[in-house]
């Protein structure tokens, strides 16, 4: 519970009070209100989904219960947070003003818990890994050194490591550079060569290696909304002569790319080794381009012994020719 200053009188705001608040008349303040962070989390979910039913499903609570909790929060604050409509909800001016502070409260609470736990002797760590990476050897070694620790792993989509770290879903995570890593501490581990993945029936499929000139006219899929540095690196865009990479089909998800490649609609540049996922794809090494770098990311303030030890273990064990 978080103590805040709120209206003196309790109970659900009457319609008259709603009008007064919206018209700029402020209630008398002075009483302390215990703000339940659970209610703040419920508010943030409804604000995100703009629909009580979808928010209730995401929170795994019953919709009537969620509605009651939001009304309880409105009573505590003395304001109306949402305008209910037949199609969903809209934030009121008060709700829009409260939302960024609500999110900051939730983030601060998560950080406070994490920092308190890291200040004590750590007993648990969750390690995230992304497609095409293997953390088994390093995890096994961490468990050997800390037999009483609860060492867990968690699969992450290629774009999730930063968000998962900042949300405290994981304590360390593998990612591929270039990536958006603001607010993270990053340790480079090893390089991966890049290859062109194409249909096994493609005219270039039998080559020993390829250059960007060989695929100069091959369409490459686009993924909207990704980090521009990431897109530029994996599309090799622009090409050495300054021309943009040829446009290809737009992806709704990264997973769609394998079907597009197999059907002959595009080729793609990826870390070597991914073509083995499907028998109708093949890969050819791409020469003349820099490799990608696999790195370990952690939160900068994470000083716990388990995280520090895993970082050192990862440098030794997580590389293409690991030393045992």
KEFIFI-179946 format. One record per residue (C-alpha): x negated, z negated, y negated. Coordinates in steps of 0.25 Angstrom, whole numbers, plus 2048, in hexadecimal, padded with zeros to 3 digits. Each point is the difference from the previous one (the first is absolute). Layout:
N
<pt X="X" Z="Z" Y="Y"/>
...
// end
This chain:
324
<pt X="800" Z="800" Y="800"/>
<pt X="7FB" Z="803" Y="7F2"/>
<pt X="805" Z="7F8" Y="7F4"/>
<pt X="804" Z="807" Y="7F4"/>
<pt X="808" Z="7FD" Y="7F4"/>
<pt X="80E" Z="805" Y="800"/>
<pt X="80E" Z="7FD" Y="7FB"/>
<pt X="805" Z="7F2" Y="7FF"/>
<pt X="80D" Z="803" Y="807"/>
<pt X="801" Z="804" Y="80E"/>
<pt X="80A" Z="808" Y="807"/>
<pt X="802" Z="80F" Y="801"/>
<pt X="800" Z="807" Y="7F2"/>
<pt X="80F" Z="803" Y="7FB"/>
<pt X="803" Z="80E" Y="7FB"/>
<pt X="7FF" Z="7FA" Y="7F2"/>
<pt X="7F2" Z="7FB" Y="803"/>
<pt X="7FD" Z="80E" Y="805"/>
<pt X="805" Z="806" Y="7F3"/>
<pt X="7F8" Z="7F6" Y="7F8"/>
<pt X="7F3" Z="802" Y="807"/>
<pt X="802" Z="80F" Y="7FF"/>
<pt X="803" Z="7FF" Y="7F1"/>
<pt X="7F4" Z="7F9" Y="7FD"/>
<pt X="805" Z="7F1" Y="800"/>
<pt X="7F6" Z="7F8" Y="807"/>
<pt X="804" Z="7F3" Y="808"/>
<pt X="7FB" Z="7F3" Y="7FD"/>
<pt X="7F3" Z="7FD" Y="808"/>
<pt X="7F9" Z="7F4" Y="804"/>
<pt X="804" Z="7FC" Y="80E"/>
<pt X="7F6" Z="803" Y="80B"/>
<pt X="805" Z="80A" Y="80B"/>
<pt X="7F9" Z="801" Y="80E"/>
<pt X="7FF" Z="80F" Y="802"/>
<pt X="800" Z="803" Y="80F"/>
<pt X="7F6" Z="80B" Y="802"/>
<pt X="808" Z="805" Y="80C"/>
<pt X="80B" Z="803" Y="7F6"/>
<pt X="7F6" Z="807" Y="7F7"/>
<pt X="7FC" Z="809" Y="80C"/>
<pt X="80E" Z="803" Y="803"/>
<pt X="802" Z="804" Y="7F2"/>
<pt X="7F4" Z="809" Y="800"/>
<pt X="805" Z="807" Y="80D"/>
<pt X="80E" Z="803" Y="7FA"/>
<pt X="7F9" Z="805" Y="7F3"/>
<pt X="7F7" Z="809" Y="809"/>
<pt X="80C" Z="806" Y="809"/>
<pt X="80A" Z="7FF" Y="7F5"/>
<pt X="80A" Z="7FE" Y="80B"/>
<pt X="804" Z="7F2" Y="807"/>
<pt X="802" Z="807" Y="80D"/>
<pt X="7F3" Z="806" Y="801"/>
<pt X="7F9" Z="7F4" Y="7FA"/>
<pt X="806" Z="7F7" Y="80A"/>
<pt X="7FC" Z="809" Y="80C"/>
<pt X="7F1" Z="800" Y="7FA"/>
<pt X="801" Z="7F1" Y="7FF"/>
<pt X="807" Z="7FE" Y="80E"/>
<pt X="80B" Z="7F8" Y="7FA"/>
<pt X="80F" Z="802" Y="7FF"/>
<pt X="805" Z="807" Y="7F4"/>
<pt X="80A" Z="7F5" Y="7FC"/>
<pt X="7F5" Z="7F5" Y="801"/>
<pt X="7F7" Z="809" Y="7F7"/>
<pt X="80B" Z="801" Y="7F6"/>
<pt X="802" Z="7F1" Y="800"/>
<pt X="7F1" Z="7FE" Y="7FE"/>
<pt X="7FF" Z="80A" Y="7F4"/>
<pt X="80C" Z="7F9" Y="7FA"/>
<pt X="7F9" Z="7F2" Y="802"/>
<pt X="7F4" Z="806" Y="7F9"/>
<pt X="808" Z="805" Y="7F4"/>
<pt X="807" Z="7F2" Y="7FF"/>
<pt X="7F2" Z="7FA" Y="800"/>
<pt X="7FB" Z="809" Y="7F5"/>
<pt X="80D" Z="801" Y="7F8"/>
<pt X="800" Z="80F" Y="7FF"/>
<pt X="806" Z="80C" Y="808"/>
<pt X="7F5" Z="807" Y="807"/>
<pt X="808" Z="80C" Y="805"/>
<pt X="80C" Z="809" Y="7FD"/>
<pt X="807" Z="802" Y="80C"/>
<pt X="806" Z="80E" Y="802"/>
<pt X="807" Z="807" Y="80C"/>
<pt X="7F3" Z="808" Y="803"/>
<pt X="7F7" Z="7F4" Y="7FF"/>
<pt X="7FA" Z="7F8" Y="7F5"/>
<pt X="7F8" Z="802" Y="7F3"/>
<pt X="7F7" Z="7F6" Y="7F9"/>
<pt X="806" Z="7FA" Y="7F3"/>
<pt X="7F7" Z="7FE" Y="7F4"/>
<pt X="7FD" Z="7F2" Y="805"/>
<pt X="7FD" Z="805" Y="80E"/>
<pt X="7F7" Z="80A" Y="7FB"/>
<pt X="7F8" Z="7F6" Y="7F8"/>
<pt X="800" Z="7F6" Y="80C"/>
<pt X="7FB" Z="80B" Y="80A"/>
<pt X="7F1" Z="801" Y="7FC"/>
<pt X="7FF" Z="7F1" Y="7FF"/>
<pt X="807" Z="7FE" Y="80D"/>
<pt X="7F6" Z="809" Y="807"/>
<pt X="7F4" Z="7F9" Y="7F9"/>
<pt X="806" Z="7F3" Y="805"/>
<pt X="800" Z="805" Y="80E"/>
<pt X="7F2" Z="806" Y="7FF"/>
<pt X="7FB" Z="7F3" Y="7FA"/>
<pt X="806" Z="7F8" Y="80C"/>
<pt X="7FA" Z="809" Y="80A"/>
<pt X="7F2" Z="7FF" Y="7FA"/>
<pt X="801" Z="7F0" Y="7FE"/>
<pt X="804" Z="7FF" Y="80F"/>
<pt X="7F4" Z="809" Y="804"/>
<pt X="7F6" Z="7F9" Y="7F7"/>
<pt X="804" Z="7F3" Y="805"/>
<pt X="7FF" Z="805" Y="80F"/>
<pt X="7F2" Z="806" Y="7FD"/>
<pt X="7FB" Z="7F3" Y="7FA"/>
<pt X="802" Z="7F9" Y="80D"/>
<pt X="7F9" Z="804" Y="80C"/>
<pt X="806" Z="80D" Y="804"/>
<pt X="807" Z="801" Y="80E"/>
<pt X="807" Z="80D" Y="7FF"/>
<pt X="7FC" Z="80E" Y="7FC"/>
<pt X="808" Z="80D" Y="801"/>
<pt X="7F8" Z="80D" Y="800"/>
<pt X="806" Z="80D" Y="7FC"/>
<pt X="7FC" Z="80E" Y="806"/>
<pt X="804" Z="80E" Y="7FD"/>
<pt X="802" Z="80D" Y="808"/>
<pt X="7F3" Z="804" Y="807"/>
<pt X="7F9" Z="7F3" Y="7FE"/>
<pt X="7FD" Z="7F6" Y="80B"/>
<pt X="7FD" Z="7F1" Y="7FD"/>
<pt X="800" Z="7FB" Y="80E"/>
<pt X="7F1" Z="7FD" Y="801"/>
<pt X="7FF" Z="7F9" Y="7F3"/>
<pt X="80D" Z="7F8" Y="803"/>
<pt X="7FA" Z="7FC" Y="80E"/>
<pt X="7F4" Z="7FB" Y="7FA"/>
<pt X="807" Z="7F8" Y="7F5"/>
<pt X="808" Z="7F9" Y="80B"/>
<pt X="7F4" Z="7FD" Y="807"/>
<pt X="7FA" Z="7F9" Y="7F4"/>
<pt X="80D" Z="7F9" Y="7FD"/>
<pt X="807" Z="7FD" Y="80D"/>
<pt X="80A" Z="7F7" Y="7F9"/>
<pt X="804" Z="80A" Y="7F5"/>
<pt X="80C" Z="808" Y="801"/>
<pt X="7FB" Z="80E" Y="7FE"/>
<pt X="80B" Z="80B" Y="7FF"/>
<pt X="800" Z="80F" Y="7FD"/>
<pt X="80A" Z="808" Y="7F9"/>
<pt X="802" Z="80F" Y="800"/>
<pt X="801" Z="806" Y="7F2"/>
<pt X="804" Z="80E" Y="7FB"/>
<pt X="7F5" Z="807" Y="7F9"/>
<pt X="805" Z="7FC" Y="7F2"/>
<pt X="804" Z="7F2" Y="803"/>
<pt X="7F3" Z="7F8" Y="800"/>
<pt X="800" Z="7FC" Y="7F1"/>
<pt X="80E" Z="7FC" Y="800"/>
<pt X="7FF" Z="7F8" Y="80D"/>
<pt X="7F4" Z="7F9" Y="7FA"/>
<pt X="806" Z="7FC" Y="7F3"/>
<pt X="80D" Z="7FC" Y="807"/>
<pt X="7F8" Z="7F7" Y="80A"/>
<pt X="805" Z="807" Y="80C"/>
<pt X="7F1" Z="802" Y="804"/>
<pt X="7F3" Z="7F9" Y="7FC"/>
<pt X="7F7" Z="80C" Y="802"/>
<pt X="803" Z="80F" Y="803"/>
<pt X="7F9" Z="80D" Y="803"/>
<pt X="803" Z="80B" Y="7F7"/>
<pt X="7FA" Z="80E" Y="7FD"/>
<pt X="7F9" Z="803" Y="7F3"/>
<pt X="803" Z="806" Y="7F6"/>
<pt X="80C" Z="7F7" Y="7FE"/>
<pt X="807" Z="7F8" Y="7F5"/>
<pt X="7F9" Z="7F2" Y="802"/>
<pt X="802" Z="7F9" Y="7F2"/>
<pt X="801" Z="7F1" Y="802"/>
<pt X="7F8" Z="801" Y="80E"/>
<pt X="7F2" Z="7FD" Y="805"/>
<pt X="7FB" Z="80C" Y="808"/>
<pt X="7F5" Z="801" Y="809"/>
<pt X="7FC" Z="80D" Y="806"/>
<pt X="7FE" Z="801" Y="80F"/>
<pt X="7FD" Z="80E" Y="805"/>
<pt X="802" Z="80E" Y="7FD"/>
<pt X="809" Z="80A" Y="808"/>
<pt X="7FE" Z="80F" Y="800"/>
<pt X="80B" Z="808" Y="7FB"/>
<pt X="807" Z="80C" Y="809"/>
<pt X="80A" Z="80A" Y="7FE"/>
<pt X="80C" Z="7FE" Y="809"/>
<pt X="807" Z="80D" Y="804"/>
<pt X="809" Z="805" Y="80B"/>
<pt X="7F9" Z="803" Y="80D"/>
<pt X="804" Z="80F" Y="7FF"/>
<pt X="7FB" Z="801" Y="7F2"/>
<pt X="7F6" Z="80B" Y="7FD"/>
<pt X="7F5" Z="7F6" Y="7FC"/>
<pt X="802" Z="7F7" Y="80C"/>
<pt X="7F4" Z="804" Y="808"/>
<pt X="7F6" Z="7FF" Y="7F5"/>
<pt X="7F5" Z="7F6" Y="801"/>
<pt X="801" Z="7FC" Y="7F1"/>
<pt X="807" Z="804" Y="7F4"/>
<pt X="7FE" Z="800" Y="7F1"/>
<pt X="80A" Z="7FF" Y="7F4"/>
<pt X="7FE" Z="80F" Y="7FF"/>
<pt X="806" Z="802" Y="80E"/>
<pt X="80D" Z="7F9" Y="7FC"/>
<pt X="800" Z="805" Y="7F2"/>
<pt X="80E" Z="806" Y="802"/>
<pt X="806" Z="7F7" Y="80A"/>
<pt X="80C" Z="7F8" Y="7FA"/>
<pt X="7FE" Z="7F1" Y="801"/>
<pt X="80B" Z="7F6" Y="800"/>
<pt X="804" Z="7F7" Y="7F3"/>
<pt X="804" Z="7F2" Y="800"/>
<pt X="807" Z="7FC" Y="7F3"/>
<pt X="7FD" Z="7F3" Y="7F9"/>
<pt X="7F2" Z="7FD" Y="806"/>
<pt X="7F4" Z="7FB" Y="7F9"/>
<pt X="7FA" Z="80D" Y="7F9"/>
<pt X="7F2" Z="7FD" Y="804"/>
<pt X="805" Z="7FF" Y="80F"/>
<pt X="807" Z="80D" Y="7FF"/>
<pt X="7F4" Z="807" Y="7FA"/>
<pt X="7F7" Z="7FB" Y="80A"/>
<pt X="808" Z="804" Y="80C"/>
<pt X="805" Z="80D" Y="7FB"/>
<pt X="7F2" Z="803" Y="7FB"/>
<pt X="806" Z="804" Y="7F3"/>
<pt X="7FB" Z="806" Y="7F7"/>
<pt X="7F7" Z="809" Y="809"/>
<pt X="7F1" Z="802" Y="7FC"/>
<pt X="804" Z="80D" Y="7F9"/>
<pt X="80A" Z="7F8" Y="7F7"/>
<pt X="80C" Z="806" Y="807"/>
<pt X="80B" Z="7F6" Y="804"/>
<pt X="803" Z="7FE" Y="80F"/>
<pt X="80B" Z="809" Y="805"/>
<pt X="80E" Z="7FA" Y="7FF"/>
<pt X="807" Z="7FD" Y="80D"/>
<pt X="80D" Z="7F9" Y="805"/>
<pt X="803" Z="7F2" Y="7FA"/>
<pt X="800" Z="7F5" Y="809"/>
<pt X="80A" Z="7F5" Y="800"/>
<pt X="7F7" Z="7F7" Y="809"/>
<pt X="7F2" Z="802" Y="805"/>
<pt X="804" Z="800" Y="80E"/>
<pt X="807" Z="80D" Y="7FD"/>
<pt X="7F3" Z="807" Y="7FE"/>
<pt X="7FD" Z="802" Y="80F"/>
<pt X="80D" Z="808" Y="802"/>
<pt X="7FD" Z="809" Y="7F5"/>
<pt X="7F2" Z="802" Y="805"/>
<pt X="805" Z="803" Y="80E"/>
<pt X="80B" Z="80A" Y="7FB"/>
<pt X="7F5" Z="808" Y="7F8"/>
<pt X="805" Z="7FC" Y="7F2"/>
<pt X="7F4" Z="7F9" Y="7FB"/>
<pt X="7F2" Z="7FB" Y="804"/>
<pt X="7FB" Z="7F2" Y="7FB"/>
<pt X="7F3" Z="7F9" Y="7FE"/>
<pt X="7FF" Z="7F3" Y="807"/>
<pt X="7F5" Z="7F6" Y="806"/>
<pt X="7FB" Z="806" Y="80D"/>
<pt X="807" Z="7FC" Y="80C"/>
<pt X="80F" Z="801" Y="7FC"/>
<pt X="802" Z="80D" Y="807"/>
<pt X="7FF" Z="7F9" Y="80E"/>
<pt X="80E" Z="7FA" Y="7FD"/>
<pt X="807" Z="80D" Y="804"/>
<pt X="7FC" Z="80B" Y="80A"/>
<pt X="805" Z="80B" Y="7F7"/>
<pt X="7F6" Z="7FD" Y="7F5"/>
<pt X="7F1" Z="801" Y="7FF"/>
<pt X="7F6" Z="7FD" Y="7F6"/>
<pt X="7F3" Z="806" Y="7FB"/>
<pt X="7F5" Z="7F9" Y="7F8"/>
<pt X="801" Z="803" Y="7F1"/>
<pt X="7F2" Z="802" Y="7FA"/>
<pt X="7FC" Z="7FF" Y="7F1"/>
<pt X="809" Z="7F4" Y="7FD"/>
<pt X="7FD" Z="7F1" Y="7FF"/>
<pt X="805" Z="7F7" Y="80B"/>
<pt X="80A" Z="7F6" Y="7FE"/>
<pt X="7FD" Z="7F1" Y="800"/>
<pt X="807" Z="7F5" Y="808"/>
<pt X="7FF" Z="7F3" Y="7F8"/>
<pt X="805" Z="7F2" Y="802"/>
<pt X="808" Z="7FA" Y="7F5"/>
<pt X="804" Z="7F2" Y="7FC"/>
<pt X="806" Z="7F8" Y="7F5"/>
<pt X="7F4" Z="7FD" Y="7F6"/>
<pt X="804" Z="7F1" Y="800"/>
<pt X="800" Z="7FF" Y="80F"/>
<pt X="7F5" Z="7F6" Y="803"/>
<pt X="804" Z="7FB" Y="80D"/>
<pt X="7F6" Z="7FF" Y="80C"/>
<pt X="808" Z="809" Y="809"/>
<pt X="801" Z="80C" Y="7F6"/>
<pt X="7F1" Z="7FE" Y="7FC"/>
<pt X="7FC" Z="800" Y="80F"/>
<pt X="809" Z="80C" Y="803"/>
<pt X="7F9" Z="808" Y="7F4"/>
<pt X="7F2" Z="7FE" Y="806"/>
<pt X="805" Z="803" Y="80E"/>
<pt X="807" Z="80D" Y="7FC"/>
<pt X="7F3" Z="805" Y="7FA"/>
<pt X="7F9" Z="7FF" Y="80D"/>
<pt X="80B" Z="803" Y="80A"/>
<pt X="809" Z="80A" Y="7F9"/>
<pt X="7F8" Z="80D" Y="800"/>
<pt X="800" Z="80C" Y="808"/>
<pt X="7F4" Z="7FB" Y="808"/>
<pt X="803" Z="7F1" Y="800"/>
<pt X="7F5" Z="7F6" Y="805"/>
<pt X="805" Z="7F6" Y="80A"/>
// end
